[in-house]
Amino acid sequence: MPETAPVNALRSGQWFKLICGASYQHLPTVRNLCFIYAKAGADCIDVAADPSVVRVAREGIEAAGASPWLMVSISNGEDLHFRKAEFDAQWCPPSCSAPCQRVCPTEAITWEGVITDRCYGCGRCLPVCPWGMIRTREQRYDWRDLVDLPIDALEIHTSSDRVAEFAQLWQELSPWLGQLKLVAVSFPDHPHLERNLRALLGVMQPPPPLLLWQTDGRPMSGDIGAGTTHQAIRLGQKVLDMHLPGFVQLAGGTNAATVTYLQDLPISGVAYGSYARALVSDLLDRLPPGAKIEDFPVILEQALTRVAPFVNSLKQRSLQAYVGHSTQTGH
């Protein structure tokens, strides 16, 4: 594979991925997030496997004049990244203090119900409802709707005890996989993680050109506080110790503190979701509905002033951690 900028970033441990949300479908926000982070130097942008989302994401990337890889996320079974909150608003007591609205990071909850395209399934509203009225529903996508779209990479969310389901999905995907530059497998920790990851590796034959293991330490929590990154780092170290072929990338609880805590951990990169989005959410809220951020240069400059140092903190990471690890990737 040619040594493109994203490939070089993986090999040097400086790969930066923006996660827009596997169930997040608010098109204006996705489009502008893609523009901002592409402009700031992201290597990959991960979006929902919704054709409309893919199209606006590609539009934002191209408008930025940059070339990060565009990734979509799918799942081989029930997964908290692929859900939406819902409730029947007519049963909400008028006297309720609406704690669900206060904890929602995307302002998806109103007195009329959930704004579906803004909800990305974080679940923070579930435990705070005094009446237990909020539930979730599964959000499913059909990957077959995506095969003719300009997509560079695919991420498969799985639990490592779903090897049979993974194998079935891999077989179904096989006609499409040859068009992709990278395949990522995202998973949480598990008591038998190494055994099951090696089983997944056995399923992925022939292997994709580039394989990335995404360690999902503490899902969708990076905007809560700096300490959430510790779980991501612990899981990343656990997988590195398995010496699997492929790249290892952190996710789940990552934030601005992650690079500081990495020290010499030879991971290939970091994916940032809720923290990266929250970093500019107030600025995006100042835009008129449907507006393109580049048409508002003052707001764009403010966004890049916040985002660029964040991206560069990973891009300027010392390469010393990679000395002697050139064979770790197996590519």
N, C-alpha and C positions, 0 to 999 in steps of 0.2 A: 504494500500500500504506500502511495506517495506520502512524503513527510509534510503534510499540511499543518497549519497552525494548531488545530485541535489535537492532532496526533503528537506533535512536538510537546504540547502542554501535558498530555498524559504521560509521556516518557520522562518529562522533567519534574513531575510532581506539582504542576501549577495549573492543572485543569480546573476551571471554574464553571459550574453548571447552575443555571437559574431554574428553579422549579416553579412553574406558574400554577401548578395544582392539577392533579389527575382528574379532578371533578369540577374544576373551576372553569366557567363558561361565560364570564362577563367579557364580551368581545372588546369593547373599548379599552378596558384595563389591560387585558392580555396584549393587545396590539401595542400599547404604549410602554408596558413593561419590557416587551421584546425590543422596542426601539432603544430604550434607555440602556439596558444591559448589553445589547449588541454594541452600542456606541462605546460603552465603557470597557469592552474587551472580553466579554463572556465567551467561552469556547463552545458551549452547548446550552440550548434552551429547551426545556421539557414542558410539554403542554398536554392537555386532554386530547384523547383520541376521537375528537369531534371534527369532522371536515370543516365546519365553519371556523372553529378555533384555529385549526391548522392554517387556513387561508389568511386570517388576520395576523397570525404570528409571523408567517412568511412575509406579509406586507410590511410589518414593522421592522423586521430584520433587513429587508431590502432597502427600505427608506433610510435606514441608518447607514447604509453603505458598508456593511460589515458582513462577515461570513461565518458566524457560529453555526454548528450543526443544529438542525431542528429535530427534536426527539418527541415521540409520543409514548404514552404509558398505557399499558393494558394489564389485565389481571387474569390469572387462571383459576379464580375462585373468589369467595367473599373476602373483601379487604376493606379496611377502614378508609383507605384513600379513595375508594370508589363508592361513595354514599352521599346522600343529601339529607338534611334535617327537614322535618315537616311536622305540622300540628294544625289542628282545626281552631282557627283564631276566634270563632264565634263562642267558644267555651272558655276563653280567657276572662277571668274576673276583672272588672274595671279597676278594682282596687290593687291589682297586682303591681308590684314595683318593677316588673320586667327585668329581672337580672339577666335573662337570656340576651336581651338587647345590649346590655353593657359588656358582656363577655365576648360577643361575636366580633371577630377581628375584621370582618368585611362589611359590617352593617347590613347583613343579609336578613336580619329578623326585624319585622315591623309589627304593628298592631293588626295588620291585615294578614300576616302569615310570613312565610319564608320567601324571599326573592331567590328563586331557585338558581339562577345563573351565577349569583354571588356566593352561594354556599359551596365550600370545598370539603365539607365533611369532617371538620376538626373535632366535633363532638363536645366542645366546651359548654354548649348550651344544655346538654342532657342532664348533668347532675345538679344544675342550679335552678331548674324549673321547680317552684314550690309545689306544683300540682302533678308533676310527672307526666305532663301532656306531650312532651316532645319525643318523637321517635325518629328513626332513620329508615330510609329506603335505599336499596342498592341502585347504583348508577352504572349501567352497562353500555359498552360501545361495541360495535362490530368492526374489527380490524379490516375486513374486506372492503369497507367504504373508503379506505385510505390508500390502497395500493397504487393508485394513479396520481397521488398527490406528491409534492416535492418534500419528501421526508428523508432524513439522513440516518436516523437511528431509532431503535425500538427498545423500550424498557418493559420487562415482564415482572410484575409484582407477584410474589408467591410467598407462601409459608413453606419452610423447608421440609414439612411432612407431607407435601402434596406432590410427590414425585410422579405418580401416575397421571395426575391432571396436567402436570407440566409436560410430560411426554406426549400426551394427546394434543395439547396446544402446539407444541413444537412441530409435530408432524403436519398439522394443519397449516402452520405458518411457512413451512419449508419452501413453497414456490415463491414467496415474497422475500425471504431472508437474503437471497443473493443480491438484491438491489440495495441493501443497506450497508452503511460503512461501519456500524457498531451495534452490538446487542448488549444490553445491560440486564442483569438479574438483580432485583431488589428484594430484600428479605429482612425480617427481624431476627433476633437471637432465638436459639432453640437448644434444648438439652443435648440433642443429637445433631447439632448443626454441621459438623465436618462430615459425618457419614452421609447426610442428606445432600450437602452441596456436591460431594463427589459423585453421588448418584445423578444429580442434575447435569454434572459435567459429562457423565457417560451418555446421557440422553442427547446432548448437543453435538451430534456427529452427523456430518462433518462440522467442526467448530466454526463459528462466525469469524470473519477477518479480524475483528477486534472484539474482545470479550471484557466486560466490566462487571465487577461484583459491587453492588451498592449496599452498604451496611446501614440498615435503617434503625439507628440506635433508639431514639425516642421520637416517634413520628410527630410531625406537625407541631413542634413545640419551641422552635428556635427563638421566637419572639417573646417567650415568657421570661427568660432570664439567662444570663451567661452560663450558669451551671448545667443547663440541659445538654451542653455539648459533650460532657464527660461520658455519657452513655454511648454516644456515637463513636468516640475515640476508643473506648474499651472494646466495642464490637469490632471496630476496624483492626485493632491489634490482634484480636482473636483470629480473624480471618487471615491476616498477614502471616500468622504463625502456621497456617495450614499449607502455605506455599503452593497455592493453586495457580494454574496457568491463567493469565489474564491480569487486568488492572484492578486495584481496590480503591474505591471512592467512598468517602463518608457522606452520610445524610442523616436526617432525623435528629433534631435538636441543635443543628449547626447554626452558628451566628458569628458576630464579630470577634468573639473570644476564641473561636476554634483554632485559628492559625497560631495564636499565642500558645495554646496548649499542645499543639502538635509536636513541637520540639523536633526531634530527629526521626519521628515516625515516617517510614518510607511509603506513605500512601500516594496514590497518583493524583488525587484531587479531592475537591469538596463540592457537594451540591447544597445549595441554600434555597429554602422555600419560604416559610412564613416570615422569617426575619428579613429576607431580601425584599419581600413585597411590602412589609410594614415600614421599611426604611423610606419609602417614597409614597406611601398610601395617602398621606395628608395632602401632598402636592397634586396627586392625580385627582383627588376629590375637588380641587379648585378649578379643574378644567370644565368647560361647558360639556353637556352630554354629547358623547360621540366625537369630541374634538381630538385632533392629532397633536401630540405634545410638541412637535417641532414647529407648529404654528404659534406657539407661546414661548418664545425664546427665554424669557426671564424664568419661567417655571422650569424649563428644560435645563437651564444652567444650574439652578438650585438642585435639581435632581442629580445631575452629573457630579456636582460638588460633593454630594453625599455618597454617591455610588462608587465613583472612581477610586477613592482611597480604599474602600472596602474590597473591590476587585483586586486592586494592586497589592493589597496586603498578602494575598495568595500568590500573585504573579511575581512578587519580589522575594518569595520564600527561598531560603538558601538551598542550593542543590546538593549540599554536602551529604544530606540524608540519602541521596541516591547513589553515592559512590559504593560500588560493589553490589548493587542491586539490579544491574542491567538485565540479568537473566530472570528476575522475578516475574516479569510480565509474560514470559513465554512466547513473545512475538518477535 
